[in-house]
């Protein structure tokens, strides 16, 4: 009896270790209110398949404890379905990711974006698969779904690693770049090419790995590790480092006003940096709210209202 109990305990321990080894803790939701004529079970299966693909795949060679897994959310809003091709869907994809702040219960957003170029084949009886060495697969539209999922997984991980060590996510970002370089090609597939949009998948990873934007990744690290993570023990020093990062973004913006990286930063952190700035003196608030309005034109009206 002891041997049986011991064997069961060992098996459960191994299973627990295996689960704990995965990196992502991603909550997936698939909305399909706009789609008619498709069994709702298909979308339930889609949601489950995507969740399992993201959360059970090993994305790195590092070991993660359960408490270390990266929290993220993916919301698929399925907007189109083809009558002539019953497995073909179009959707928008909202992605959010966070990282914990040292000695607090607060999670800081690292990614908050919407991808409007999501088109894919999905069959509830076909498992999702992905191979870094064969991104395009045999069916481009089926492969496009897993390529997009893998791309954002590597991006989330790369940004997280970069926030804890200088350029720590380089290898993961290069994997995302490999997906872009070898992405599936089909008449309906978009989002992977430089000429299609200035803020698509191509540009965000291209700029993250470009020597021209080395300063961005340095300030990303400083903002998080030397700034946010120091707020508990050294609040004045931590806040100073975060404000220095904003000054660095302003310098980058002057040279690269169309940078997708700068907009990506504020898509995730506009509320966070606003709270940071509002804690300063009247003159400091005025100075940095003006800075924010310049470098984050999409939220300029919000920043101006706070100055009034």
For each residue, the residues with C-beta under 8 A, 3 or more apart:
1: 4 5
2: 5 6
3: 6 7
4: 1 7 8
5: 1 2 8 9
6: 2 3 9 10
7: 3 4 10 11
8: 4 5 11 12
9: 5 6 12 13
10: 6 7 13 14
11: 7 8 14 15
12: 8 9 15 16
13: 9 10 16 17
14: 10 11 17 18
15: 11 12 18 19
16: 12 13 19 20
17: 13 14 20 21
18: 14 15 21
19: 15 16 22 66
20: 16 17 63 64 65 66
21: 17 18 58 63 64
22: 19 55 56 57 58 59 64 69
23: 58 59 60 62 64 69 70 157
24: 54 55 59 69 70 72 153 156 157
25: 55 69 70 71 72
26: 51 54 55 71 72 73 74
27: 51 72 73 74
28: 47 50 51 54 73 74 75 76
29: 47 73 74 75 76
30: 43 44 46 47 50 76 78
31: 75 76 77 78
32: 35 38 40 43 78
33:
34: 77 78 79 80
35: 32 38 43 78 80 81 89
36:
37: 81 83
38: 32 35 42 43 81 86
39: 42
40: 32 43 44
41: 44 45 124
42: 38 39 45 46 122 124
43: 30 32 35 38 40 46 47 78
44: 30 40 41 47 48
45: 41 42 48 49 124
46: 30 42 43 49 50 76 122 124
47: 28 29 30 43 44 50 51 76
48: 44 45 51 52
49: 45 46 52 53 122 124 127 128
50: 28 30 46 47 53 54 74 76 128 145 149
51: 26 27 28 47 48 54 55
52: 48 49 55 56 128
53: 49 50 56 57 128 130 146 149
54: 24 26 28 50 51 57 74 149 153
55: 22 24 25 26 51 52
56: 22 52 53
57: 22 53 54 130 153
58: 21 22 23
59: 22 23 24 153 154 157 172
60: 23 157 172
61:
62: 23
63: 20 21
64: 20 21 22 23 68 69
65: 20 68 69
66: 19 20 69
67:
68: 64 65
69: 22 23 24 25 64 65 66
70: 23 24 25 97 98 99 156 157 160
71: 25 26 97 98 107
72: 24 25 26 27 95 96 97 98 111 156
73: 26 27 28 29 94 95 96 97
74: 26 27 28 29 50 54 93 94 95 149 152
75: 28 29 31 93 94
76: 28 29 30 31 46 47 50 91 92 93 118
77: 31 34 91 92 93 94
78: 30 31 32 34 35 43 81 89 90 91
79: 34 90 91 92
80: 34 35 89 90 91
81: 35 37 38 78 86 88 89 90
82: 85 86 88 89
83: 37 86
84:
85: 82 88 121
86: 38 81 82 83
87: 121 122 123
88: 81 82 85 119 120 121 141
89: 35 78 80 81 82 119 120 121 122
90: 78 79 80 81 118 119
91: 76 77 78 79 80 118 119 120
92: 76 77 79 114 115 116 118
93: 74 75 76 77 114 115 118 148 152
94: 73 74 75 77 113 114 115
95: 72 73 74 111 112 113 114 115 152 156
96: 72 73 109 111 112
97: 70 71 72 73 109 110 111 112 156 159 160
98: 70 71 72 107 108 109 110
99: 70 107 108 110 160 163 164 224
100: 104 106 107 108
101: 104 106 107 108 228 229 231
102: 228 229 230 232
103: 229 232 233
104: 100 101 231 232
105:
106: 100 101
107: 71 98 99 100 101
108: 98 99 100 101 224 228 269 272
109: 96 97 98 112 268 269 272
110: 97 98 99 156 159 160 163 268
111: 72 95 96 97 155 156 159 264 268
112: 95 96 97 109 267 268
113: 94 95 264 267
114: 92 93 94 95
115: 92 93 94 95 118 148 152 191 200 201
116: 92
117: 189 190 191 196 197 200
118: 76 90 91 92 93 115 145 148 191
119: 88 89 90 91 141 144 188 189 190
120: 88 89 91 141 142 144 145 148
121: 85 87 88 89 139 141 142 144 145
122: 42 46 49 87 89 126 142 145
123: 87 126
124: 41 42 45 46 49
125:
126: 122 123 142
127: 49
128: 49 50 52 53 145 146 149
129: 137 146
130: 53 57 135 143 146 147 149 150
131: 134 135 137
132: 135 150 175 178 179
133:
134: 131 137
135: 130 131 132 143 147 150 178 179 182 183 184
136: 140 143 147 182 183 184 185
137: 129 131 134 140 142 143 146 184
138: 142 143
139: 121 142 143
140: 136 137 143 144 184 185 186 189
141: 88 119 120 121 144 145 184 186 188 189
142: 120 121 122 126 137 138 139 145 146
143: 130 135 136 137 138 139 140 146 147 184
144: 119 120 121 140 141 147 148 183 184 186 189
145: 50 118 120 121 122 128 141 142 148 149
146: 53 128 129 130 137 142 143 149 150
147: 130 135 136 143 144 150 151 179 183 184
148: 93 115 118 120 144 145 151 152 191 201
149: 50 53 54 74 128 130 145 146 152 153
150: 130 132 135 146 147 153 154 175 176 179
151: 147 148 154 155 176 179 180 201 205
152: 74 93 95 115 148 149 155 156
153: 24 54 57 59 149 150 156 157
154: 59 150 151 157 158 172 173 175 176 179
155: 111 151 152 158 159 173 176 204 205
156: 24 70 72 95 97 110 111 152 153 159 160
157: 23 24 59 60 70 153 154 160 161 169 172
158: 154 155 161 162 169 170 172 173 176 208
159: 97 110 111 155 156 162 163 169 220
160: 70 97 99 110 156 157 163 164 169
161: 157 158 164 165 168 169 172
162: 158 159 165 166 167 168 169 173 217 220 221
163: 99 110 159 160 220 221 223 224 225
164: 99 160 161 168 221 224 225
165: 161 162 168 221 225
166: 162 217 218 221
167: 162 170 217 218 221
168: 161 162 164 165 221
169: 157 158 159 160 161 162 172 173
170: 158 167 173 174 209
171: 174 175
172: 59 60 154 157 158 161 169 175 176
173: 154 155 158 162 169 170 176 177 205 208 209
174: 170 171 177 178 209
175: 132 150 154 171 172 178 179
176: 150 151 154 155 158 172 173 179 180 205
177: 173 174 180 181 205 206 209
178: 132 135 174 175 181 182
179: 132 135 147 150 151 154 175 176 182 183
180: 151 176 177 183 192 201 202 205 206
181: 177 178
182: 135 136 178 179
183: 135 136 144 147 179 180 189 192
184: 135 136 137 140 141 143 144 147 189
185: 136 140 189
186: 140 141 144 189
187:
188: 119 141
189: 117 119 140 141 144 183 184 185 186 192
190: 117 119 193 196 197 200
191: 115 117 118 148 196 197 200 201 202
192: 180 183 189 196 200 201 202
193: 190 196 200 202
194: 202 203 206
195:
196: 117 190 191 192 193 200 202
197: 117 190 191 200 203
198: 203 258 260
199: 203 204 260 263
200: 115 117 190 191 192 193 196 197 203 204
201: 115 148 151 180 191 192 204 205
202: 180 191 192 193 194 196 205 206
203: 194 197 198 199 200 206 207 260
204: 155 199 200 201 207 208 260 261 264
205: 151 155 173 176 177 180 201 202 208 209
206: 177 180 194 202 203 209 210
207: 203 204 210 212 213 216 259 260 261
208: 158 173 204 205 213 216 217 261
209: 170 173 174 177 205 206
210: 206 207 213 214
211: 214
212: 207 256
213: 207 208 210 216 217 252 256 259 261
214: 210 211 217 218
215: 218 219 248 251 252
216: 207 208 213 219 220 249 252 259 261 262
217: 162 166 167 208 213 214 220 221
218: 166 167 214 215 221 222 248
219: 215 216 222 223 244 245 248 249
220: 159 162 163 216 217 223 224 245 265
221: 162 163 164 165 166 167 168 217 218 224 225 226
222: 218 219 225 226 227 241 244 245 248
223: 163 219 220 226 227 228 241 242 245
224: 99 108 163 164 220 221 227 228 229
225: 163 164 165 221 222 228 229
226: 221 222 223 229 230 238 241
227: 222 223 224 230 231 238 239 240 241 242 245
228: 101 102 108 223 224 225 231 238 242
229: 101 102 103 224 225 226 232 238
230: 102 226 227 233 234 235 237 238 241
231: 101 104 227 228 234 235 238 239
232: 102 103 104 229 235 238
233: 103 230
234: 230 231 237 238
235: 230 231 232 238 239
236: 239 240
237: 230 234 240 241
238: 226 227 228 229 230 231 232 234 235 241 242
239: 227 231 235 236 242 243 276 279
240: 227 236 237 243 244
241: 222 223 226 227 230 237 238 244 245
242: 223 227 228 238 239 245 246 273 276
243: 239 240 246 247 276 277 288
244: 219 222 240 241 247 248
245: 219 220 222 223 227 241 242 248 249
246: 242 243 249 250 273 288 291 292 295
247: 243 244 250 251 291
248: 215 218 219 222 244 245 251 252
249: 216 219 245 246 252 253 262 265 295
250: 246 247 253 254 291 294 295
251: 215 247 248 254 255
252: 213 215 216 248 249 255 256 259 261 262
253: 249 250 256 257 259 262 294 295
254: 250 251 257
255: 251 252
256: 212 213 252 253 259 262
257: 253 254
258: 198
259: 207 213 216 252 253 256 262 263
260: 198 199 203 204 207 263 264
261: 204 207 208 213 216 252 264 265
262: 216 249 252 253 256 259 265 266 295 296
263: 199 259 260 266 267 296 298
264: 111 113 204 260 261 267 268
265: 220 249 261 262 268 269
266: 262 263 269 270 273 292 295 296 298 299
267: 112 113 263 264 270 298
268: 109 110 111 112 264 265 272
269: 108 109 265 266 272 273
270: 266 267 273 274 292 296 299 302
271: 274 275
272: 108 109 268 269 275 276
273: 242 246 266 269 270 276 277 292
274: 270 271 277 278 289 292 302 303 306
275: 271 272 278 279
276: 239 242 243 272 273 279
277: 243 273 274 280 284 285 288 289 292
278: 274 275 285 306
279: 239 275 276
280: 277 284 285 288
281: 284 285
282: 285 286
283: 286 287
284: 277 280 281 287 288
285: 277 278 280 281 282 288 289 306 307
286: 282 283 289 290 307
287: 283 284 290 291
288: 243 246 277 280 284 285 291 292
289: 274 277 285 286 292 293 303 304 306 307
290: 286 287 293 294 303 307
291: 246 247 250 287 288 294 295
292: 246 266 270 273 274 277 288 289 295 296 299 300 303
293: 289 290 296 297 299 300 303 304
294: 250 253 290 291 297 300
295: 246 249 250 253 262 266 291 292
296: 262 263 266 270 292 293 299 300 303
297: 293 294 300
298: 263 266 267
299: 266 270 292 293 296 302 303
300: 292 293 294 296 297 303 304
301: 304 305
302: 270 274 299 305 306
303: 274 289 290 292 293 296 299 300 306 307
304: 289 293 300 301 307 308
305: 301 302 308
306: 274 278 285 289 302 303
307: 285 286 289 290 303 304
308: 304 305
